[in-house]
Amino acid sequence: MKARSALVYTVLRLLAFLIPFGLLMLLPIFQELYWLAAIFAAVIGLSLSMLFLRRPLAQVTTDLVARRESRAPRARDEDDEDANVDALAAGDSASADVASADEGPEEERTVSN
């Protein structure tokens, strides 16, 4: 992951909260009710980040996905299912039973009278 993109996004998100919070604290009503100023600043910061920080957020998430994929390439579910089918076709019931034990319950079967 590029540390620069994550750092830029974090700083911009903090500024989107701290600037409105500082401006709200200049008003006399919010000097007494600082928790209300924090709530309003959080809502304003969230709105600003949703409107203006889409590109940095997309860059950070793209970097995170690339880092996760490069760190631990894992077998996909389809590969596991194919291995199960191949084991059943080869008659190796022991490995097929182990692989199918990890799977969830199958569909309920209806009994007809």
Backbone as ProteinMPNN parsed JSONL, in Angstrom:
{"seq_chain_A": "MKARSALVYTVLRLLAFLIPFGLLMLLPIFQELYWLAAIFAAVIGLSLSMLFLRRPLAQVTTDLVARRESRAPRARDEDDEDANVDALAAGDSASADVASADEGPEEERTVSN", "coords_chain_A": {"N_chain_A": [[0.842, -1.17, 0.0], [0.483, 2.203, -0.712], [1.832, 4.466, 1.346], [1.662, 7.161, 1.252], [-0.776, 7.891, -0.037], [-2.663, 6.974, 1.795], [-1.978, 8.518, 3.987], [-2.455, 11.12, 3.04], [-5.239, 11.004, 2.617], [-6.102, 10.55, 5.262], [-5.254, 12.892, 6.563], [-6.756, 14.808, 5.16], [-9.358, 14.003, 5.862], [-9.281, 14.476, 8.627], [-8.926, 17.263, 8.621], [-11.346, 17.972, 7.461], [-13.017, 17.58, 9.58], [-11.87, 19.046, 11.746], [-11.674, 21.776, 10.975], [-14.437, 22.714, 10.564], [-15.216, 22.214, 13.244], [-13.582, 23.948, 14.723], [-14.5, 26.41, 13.716], [-17.172, 26.334, 14.557], [-16.798, 26.376, 17.293], [-16.163, 29.003, 17.737], [-18.532, 30.32, 17.941], [-20.771, 31.586, 20.413], [-22.784, 29.907, 21.591], [-21.954, 27.312, 21.137], [-19.684, 27.17, 22.639], [-20.446, 26.562, 25.176], [-21.84, 24.227, 24.76], [-20.039, 22.071, 23.786], [-20.05, 19.422, 22.933], [-22.187, 19.313, 21.213], [-21.22, 20.873, 19.163], [-19.191, 19.188, 18.321], [-20.684, 17.05, 17.292], [-22.086, 18.314, 15.175], [-19.87, 19.117, 13.659], [-18.837, 16.63, 12.981], [-20.869, 15.629, 11.312], [-20.818, 17.559, 9.285], [-18.167, 17.194, 8.408], [-18.292, 14.543, 7.498], [-20.09, 14.864, 5.384], [-18.642, 16.628, 3.725], [-16.432, 14.999, 3.129], [-17.639, 12.934, 1.729], [-18.492, 14.284, -0.519], [-16.179, 15.541, -1.624], [-13.902, 13.953, -1.337], [-13.775, 11.593, -2.8], [-12.0, 10.609, -4.767], [-9.41, 10.388, -3.426], [-10.198, 8.442, -1.527], [-10.888, 6.299, -3.188], [-8.375, 5.742, -4.235], [-6.968, 4.906, -1.939], [-8.452, 2.617, -1.187], [-8.069, 1.033, -3.47], [-5.32, 0.612, -3.309], [-5.245, -0.847, -0.91], [-6.633, -3.189, -1.629], [-4.923, -4.192, -3.611], [-2.673, -4.671, -2.061], [-3.623, -6.64, -0.302], [-4.224, -8.724, -2.082], [-1.692, -9.284, -3.102], [-0.364, -10.114, -0.878], [-1.427, -12.553, 0.238], [-2.225, -14.855, -1.801], [-5.079, -16.651, -2.315], [-6.85, -19.735, -2.733], [-9.705, -19.937, -4.764], [-13.246, -20.328, -4.197], [-14.427, -21.739, -6.274], [-12.314, -23.24, -7.224], [-11.874, -24.95, -5.064], [-14.291, -26.356, -5.094], [-14.078, -27.6, -7.593], [-11.913, -29.278, -7.093], [-13.077, -30.945, -5.218], [-15.06, -32.211, -6.781], [-13.434, -33.534, -8.596], [-12.115, -35.264, -6.842], [-14.229, -36.86, -5.986], [-14.941, -38.03, -8.414], [-12.698, -39.521, -8.914], [-12.921, -41.4, -7.029], [-11.938, -41.116, -4.53], [-12.977, -40.998, -1.609], [-12.318, -40.166, 0.972], [-10.859, -37.71, 0.908], [-12.783, -36.152, -0.261], [-14.802, -36.172, 1.64], [-13.615, -34.738, 3.71], [-13.285, -32.231, 2.529], [-15.943, -31.563, 2.041], [-16.937, -31.299, 4.57], [-16.412, -28.796, 5.491], [-18.215, -27.194, 4.264], [-21.393, -25.477, 4.265], [-24.791, -26.221, 5.382], [-26.8, -28.045, 3.101], [-29.501, -27.502, 0.73], [-32.799, -27.858, 2.012], [-34.461, -30.941, 1.87], [-37.459, -31.959, 0.405], [-40.02, -34.113, 1.449], [-42.025, -36.29, -0.194], [-45.331, -37.555, -0.007]], "CA_chain_A": [[0.0, 0.0, 0.0], [1.224, 3.45, -0.727], [1.581, 5.171, 2.608], [1.367, 8.56, 0.949], [-2.196, 8.072, -0.325], [-3.398, 6.797, 3.045], [-1.69, 9.676, 4.828], [-3.171, 12.268, 2.475], [-6.66, 10.831, 2.899], [-6.311, 10.723, 6.695], [-5.113, 14.315, 6.879], [-7.907, 15.519, 4.606], [-10.527, 13.69, 6.698], [-9.136, 15.206, 9.888], [-9.197, 18.675, 8.35], [-12.781, 18.12, 7.205], [-13.669, 17.635, 10.886], [-11.307, 20.045, 12.65], [-11.986, 23.142, 10.541], [-15.793, 23.082, 11.023], [-15.274, 22.215, 14.699], [-12.988, 25.209, 15.17], [-15.404, 27.516, 13.384], [-18.341, 26.259, 15.426], [-16.407, 26.739, 18.656], [-16.111, 30.467, 17.827], [-19.871, 30.809, 18.28], [-20.953, 31.514, 21.872], [-23.645, 28.805, 22.027], [-21.208, 26.06, 21.075], [-18.65, 27.161, 23.667], [-21.032, 25.872, 26.322], [-22.261, 22.891, 24.315], [-18.967, 21.614, 22.892], [-20.407, 18.112, 22.386], [-23.051, 19.573, 20.068], [-20.319, 21.333, 18.101], [-18.494, 18.002, 17.802], [-21.645, 16.297, 16.473], [-22.282, 19.05, 13.924], [-18.622, 19.055, 12.889], [-18.733, 15.28, 12.415], [-21.812, 15.54, 10.188], [-20.281, 18.4, 8.216], [-16.968, 16.534, 7.893], [-18.715, 13.384, 6.718], [-20.665, 15.36, 4.128], [-17.553, 17.139, 2.886], [-15.603, 13.902, 2.63], [-18.402, 12.196, 0.709], [-18.569, 15.092, -1.73], [-14.917, 15.989, -2.212], [-12.768, 13.042, -1.139], [-14.009, 10.295, -3.448], [-10.799, 10.158, -5.472], [-8.424, 9.829, -2.481], [-10.724, 7.209, -0.943], [-10.754, 5.251, -4.196], [-6.955, 5.394, -4.328], [-6.605, 4.147, -0.739], [-9.056, 1.286, -1.248], [-7.386, 0.285, -4.527], [-4.031, 0.183, -2.758], [-5.494, -1.898, 0.079], [-6.982, -4.417, -2.341], [-3.709, -4.69, -4.252], [-1.795, -5.203, -1.003], [-4.195, -7.884, 0.205], [-4.081, -9.764, -3.1], [-0.285, -9.652, -3.251], [0.145, -10.699, 0.367], [-1.825, -13.949, 0.426], [-3.127, -15.354, -2.842], [-5.814, -17.807, -1.806], [-7.642, -20.476, -3.715], [-11.086, -19.484, -4.808], [-14.238, -21.352, -3.877], [-14.647, -22.594, -7.439], [-11.2, -24.188, -7.274], [-12.137, -25.962, -4.04], [-15.386, -27.204, -5.57], [-13.55, -28.444, -8.669], [-11.094, -30.318, -6.466], [-14.034, -31.866, -4.609], [-15.681, -33.005, -7.839], [-12.396, -34.42, -9.114], [-11.865, -36.307, -5.842], [-15.364, -37.789, -6.032], [-14.88, -38.771, -9.669], [-11.579, -40.461, -8.831], [-13.249, -42.422, -6.05], [-11.231, -40.821, -3.275], [-14.046, -40.482, -0.759], [-11.778, -39.585, 2.204], [-10.566, -36.296, 0.713], [-14.037, -35.483, -0.585], [-15.526, -35.979, 2.889], [-12.958, -33.67, 4.463], [-13.571, -30.971, 1.869], [-17.351, -31.227, 2.161], [-17.271, -31.02, 5.962], [-16.294, -27.364, 5.704], [-19.314, -26.5, 3.618], [-22.594, -25.287, 5.077], [-25.869, -27.168, 5.103], [-27.37, -27.96, 1.761], [-30.915, -27.173, 0.711], [-33.654, -28.841, 2.679], [-35.131, -31.831, 0.928], [-38.861, -32.152, 0.732], [-40.43, -35.509, 1.416], [-43.377, -36.388, -0.765], [-46.104, -38.689, 0.521]], "C_chain_A": [[0.887, 1.232, 0.0], [0.849, 4.235, 0.52], [1.19, 6.619, 2.344], [-0.12, 8.764, 0.721], [-3.042, 7.908, 0.937], [-3.187, 7.991, 3.964], [-2.435, 10.917, 4.338], [-4.657, 12.17, 2.792], [-6.954, 11.062, 4.38], [-6.235, 12.185, 7.09], [-6.306, 15.105, 6.362], [-9.177, 15.245, 5.412], [-10.464, 14.417, 8.032], [-9.413, 16.696, 9.702], [-10.677, 18.926, 8.098], [-13.576, 18.13, 8.507], [-13.177, 18.824, 11.704], [-11.637, 21.483, 12.252], [-13.421, 23.526, 10.904], [-15.921, 23.112, 12.547], [-14.696, 23.512, 15.26], [-13.875, 26.4, 14.888], [-16.643, 27.511, 14.269], [-18.012, 26.666, 16.856], [-16.247, 28.253, 18.827], [-17.464, 31.055, 18.191], [-20.123, 30.617, 19.776], [-21.794, 30.315, 22.336], [-22.878, 27.487, 22.074], [-20.04, 26.021, 22.065], [-19.148, 26.462, 24.926], [-21.391, 24.427, 25.982], [-21.242, 22.351, 23.304], [-19.292, 20.271, 22.25], [-21.331, 18.273, 21.181], [-22.234, 20.071, 18.875], [-19.584, 20.152, 17.488], [-19.421, 17.179, 16.913], [-21.855, 16.996, 15.138], [-21.03, 19.005, 13.047], [-18.436, 17.676, 12.262], [-19.655, 15.119, 11.214], [-21.304, 16.359, 9.007], [-19.057, 17.738, 7.581], [-17.302, 15.31, 7.051], [-19.284, 13.815, 5.372], [-19.583, 15.872, 3.183], [-16.709, 16.012, 2.314], [-16.341, 13.08, 1.579], [-18.442, 12.966, -0.603], [-17.219, 15.285, -2.411], [-13.768, 14.994, -2.112], [-13.004, 11.661, -1.754], [-12.746, 9.756, -4.116], [-9.718, 9.655, -4.506], [-8.905, 8.543, -1.818], [-10.599, 6.053, -1.922], [-9.303, 4.802, -4.325], [-6.524, 4.542, -3.142], [-7.191, 2.742, -0.802], [-8.428, 0.43, -2.342], [-6.042, -0.234, -4.033], [-4.202, -0.931, -1.737], [-5.822, -3.231, -0.578], [-5.749, -5.022, -2.991], [-2.763, -5.301, -3.219], [-2.313, -6.539, -0.486], [-4.027, -9.012, -0.807], [-2.635, -10.204, -3.253], [0.243, -10.374, -2.015], [-0.194, -12.184, 0.468], [-2.776, -14.381, -0.691], [-3.782, -16.651, -2.375], [-6.586, -18.466, -2.94], [-9.083, -19.995, -3.649], [-12.02, -20.646, -4.503], [-14.464, -22.295, -5.055], [-13.538, -23.635, -7.564], [-11.402, -25.304, -6.255], [-13.244, -26.915, -4.483], [-14.92, -28.125, -6.69], [-12.696, -29.569, -8.104], [-11.983, -31.363, -5.803], [-14.642, -32.792, -5.653], [-14.673, -33.989, -8.413], [-12.109, -35.562, -8.148], [-13.001, -37.325, -5.833], [-15.323, -38.647, -7.291], [-13.776, -39.822, -9.634], [-11.851, -41.564, -7.811], [-12.545, -42.231, -4.723], [-12.231, -40.17, -2.323], [-13.514, -39.815, 0.501], [-11.505, -38.098, 2.021], [-11.829, -35.522, 0.365], [-14.847, -35.223, 0.674], [-14.927, -34.848, 3.699], [-13.308, -32.326, 3.843], [-15.033, -30.586, 2.035], [-17.752, -30.947, 3.59], [-17.199, -29.532, 6.256], [-17.47, -26.596, 5.127], [-20.511, -26.42, 4.548], [-23.654, -26.307, 4.72], [-26.422, -26.952, 3.702], [-28.863, -27.622, 1.865], [-31.702, -28.276, 1.41], [-34.36, -29.681, 1.611], [-36.562, -32.018, 1.357], [-39.213, -33.628, 0.564], [-41.843, -35.541, 0.874], [-44.052, -37.647, -0.249], [-46.641, -39.564, -0.549]], "O_chain_A": [[1.927, 1.263, 0.657], [-0.306, 4.614, 0.714], [0.466, 7.227, 3.133], [-0.684, 9.728, 1.238], [-4.025, 8.625, 1.125], [-4.117, 8.425, 4.645], [-2.981, 11.675, 5.14], [-5.269, 13.159, 3.196], [-7.95, 11.701, 4.718], [-7.06, 12.666, 7.867], [-6.814, 15.984, 7.058], [-9.983, 16.151, 5.623], [-11.478, 14.919, 8.517], [-10.066, 17.317, 10.541], [-11.204, 19.972, 8.477], [-14.697, 18.638, 8.536], [-13.985, 19.539, 12.297], [-11.857, 22.324, 13.124], [-13.618, 24.581, 11.505], [-16.653, 23.941, 13.087], [-15.269, 24.103, 16.175], [-13.995, 27.302, 15.718], [-17.112, 28.571, 14.685], [-18.853, 27.236, 17.552], [-16.201, 28.737, 19.958], [-17.535, 32.174, 18.699], [-19.731, 29.598, 20.343], [-21.518, 29.764, 23.402], [-23.121, 26.649, 22.942], [-19.468, 24.958, 22.304], [-18.369, 25.846, 25.654], [-21.262, 23.528, 26.812], [-21.548, 22.196, 22.122], [-18.852, 20.005, 21.131], [-21.277, 17.48, 20.24], [-22.521, 19.732, 17.727], [-19.373, 20.111, 16.276], [-18.986, 16.661, 15.884], [-21.809, 16.357, 14.086], [-21.129, 18.87, 11.828], [-17.935, 17.563, 11.143], [-19.262, 14.535, 10.204], [-21.354, 15.906, 7.864], [-18.923, 17.723, 6.358], [-16.676, 15.066, 6.019], [-18.993, 13.205, 4.344], [-19.606, 15.583, 1.986], [-16.313, 16.058, 1.15], [-15.724, 12.585, 0.637], [-18.429, 12.367, -1.679], [-17.122, 15.202, -3.635], [-12.741, 15.192, -2.761], [-12.471, 10.667, -1.261], [-12.463, 8.561, -4.03], [-9.154, 8.587, -4.743], [-8.102, 7.643, -1.572], [-10.243, 4.943, -1.527], [-9.033, 3.614, -4.503], [-5.796, 3.564, -3.313], [-6.495, 1.772, -0.5], [-8.27, -0.777, -2.162], [-5.67, -1.375, -4.304], [-3.398, -1.862, -1.696], [-5.349, -4.28, -0.139], [-5.548, -6.235, -2.929], [-2.13, -6.325, -3.476], [-1.534, -7.464, -0.258], [-3.718, -10.141, -0.426], [-2.374, -11.379, -3.509], [1.19, -11.156, -2.104], [0.688, -12.992, 0.76], [-3.994, -14.283, -0.543], [-3.097, -17.629, -2.077], [-6.92, -17.845, -3.948], [-9.598, -19.685, -2.574], [-11.617, -21.808, -4.549], [-14.666, -23.495, -4.87], [-13.788, -24.774, -7.961], [-11.132, -26.47, -6.545], [-13.153, -28.126, -4.276], [-15.31, -29.291, -6.741], [-12.757, -30.697, -8.593], [-11.663, -32.551, -5.831], [-14.732, -34.002, -5.446], [-15.009, -35.141, -8.687], [-11.886, -36.696, -8.571], [-12.758, -38.524, -5.689], [-15.629, -39.839, -7.251], [-13.899, -40.883, -10.247], [-11.108, -42.542, -7.733], [-12.569, -43.126, -3.877], [-12.32, -38.945, -2.242], [-14.201, -38.961, 1.061], [-11.874, -37.296, 2.879], [-11.923, -34.335, 0.676], [-15.506, -34.189, 0.787], [-15.661, -34.075, 4.314], [-13.599, -31.373, 4.566], [-15.343, -29.401, 2.157], [-18.83, -30.396, 3.814], [-17.859, -29.054, 7.178], [-17.683, -25.439, 5.49], [-20.631, -27.195, 5.497], [-23.441, -27.158, 3.857], [-26.497, -25.83, 3.2], [-29.404, -27.479, 2.961], [-31.325, -29.448, 1.4], [-34.793, -29.165, 0.581], [-36.847, -32.213, 2.539], [-38.746, -34.291, -0.362], [-42.745, -34.9, 1.413], [-43.408, -38.682, -0.077], [-47.31, -40.556, -0.257]]}, "name": "protein", "num_of_chains": 1, "seq": "MKARSALVYTVLRLLAFLIPFGLLMLLPIFQELYWLAAIFAAVIGLSLSMLFLRRPLAQVTTDLVARRESRAPRARDEDDEDANVDALAAGDSASADVASADEGPEEERTVSN"}
